[in-house]
Amino acid sequence: MKNLNLTQLETTTLTELINNIDIDITEDSIFSCVDANDLSKFTGIAINKMRGVVGSLIKKGIVYLVDEDGDGTEIVYLENKYFYLSNESK
């Protein structure tokens, strides 16, 4: 993650996201059930600050949000080109 120019909060958040999602690099697929509230709990970062961190990671093209079932809960996903990070964080 060193070459991504991330802040400490972004690095902490991204590490927790990767540790809590299922990435299958051979299938080029991902399963996530992690939202900003979960990331806030995992990291201890206040939810209002976490929303900003996730927004920053979206702007950098590292993650994206999906409302899978239309209930307003947006799940955080790692962009495919960053799947390799799952090997670095383990």
C-alpha positions in Angstrom: 0.0 0.0 0.0 3.1 2.2 0.1 2.8 3.4 -3.4 -0.9 4.5 -3.2 -0.2 7.7 -1.4 -2.8 7.0 1.3 -3.3 8.8 4.6 -3.0 6.8 7.8 -6.8 6.7 8.1 -7.1 5.4 4.6 -4.5 2.8 5.1 -6.2 1.6 8.4 -9.6 1.5 6.7 -8.3 -0.3 3.6 -6.5 -2.9 5.7 -9.7 -3.6 7.7 -11.8 -3.8 4.6 -9.4 -6.3 3.0 -9.3 -8.3 6.2 -13.1 -8.6 6.2 -14.0 -9.4 2.6 -13.5 -12.5 0.6 -11.4 -12.0 -2.5 -10.8 -14.8 -5.1 -8.1 -13.5 -7.3 -8.2 -16.6 -9.6 -11.9 -16.0 -10.3 -11.4 -12.2 -10.3 -14.4 -11.8 -7.9 -15.1 -10.4 -4.5 -17.7 -10.8 -1.8 -18.3 -8.1 0.7 -20.8 -7.4 3.4 -18.9 -4.5 5.0 -20.3 -1.0 5.1 -19.0 2.2 6.5 -20.6 1.5 9.9 -18.7 -1.8 10.1 -15.4 -0.2 9.1 -16.0 2.5 11.8 -16.5 -0.3 14.4 -13.4 -2.3 13.2 -11.1 0.7 13.2 -12.5 2.9 16.0 -12.8 5.8 13.6 -15.9 7.9 14.2 -18.6 7.2 11.6 -18.7 10.8 10.3 -14.9 10.7 9.7 -15.2 7.2 8.2 -17.6 8.4 5.6 -15.0 10.9 4.6 -12.3 8.3 4.4 -14.4 6.0 2.3 -15.3 9.0 0.1 -11.6 9.7 -0.4 -10.9 6.1 -1.3 -13.7 6.3 -3.8 -12.2 9.4 -5.4 -8.8 7.7 -5.6 -10.6 4.8 -7.5 -9.6 2.2 -4.8 -13.1 1.3 -3.6 -16.7 1.7 -4.7 -20.2 1.4 -3.0 -23.1 -0.8 -4.0 -26.6 -0.8 -2.5 -27.2 -4.5 -3.1 -30.9 -4.7 -2.1 -32.0 -1.2 -2.3 -32.4 -0.7 1.5 -29.9 2.2 1.6 -27.1 0.2 3.1 -24.1 0.8 0.8 -21.6 -2.0 0.9 -17.9 -1.1 0.3 -16.1 -3.1 -2.4 -12.4 -3.1 -3.5 -11.8 -2.3 -7.1 -10.6 -5.4 -9.0 -7.2 -3.8 -9.9 -6.4 -3.6 -6.2 -7.1 -7.2 -5.4 -3.4 -7.8 -5.1 -3.5 -5.8 -1.9 -5.1 -8.7 -0.2 -1.8 -10.6 -0.4 0.1 -7.7 1.1 -2.1 -7.2 4.1 -2.1 -10.9 5.3 
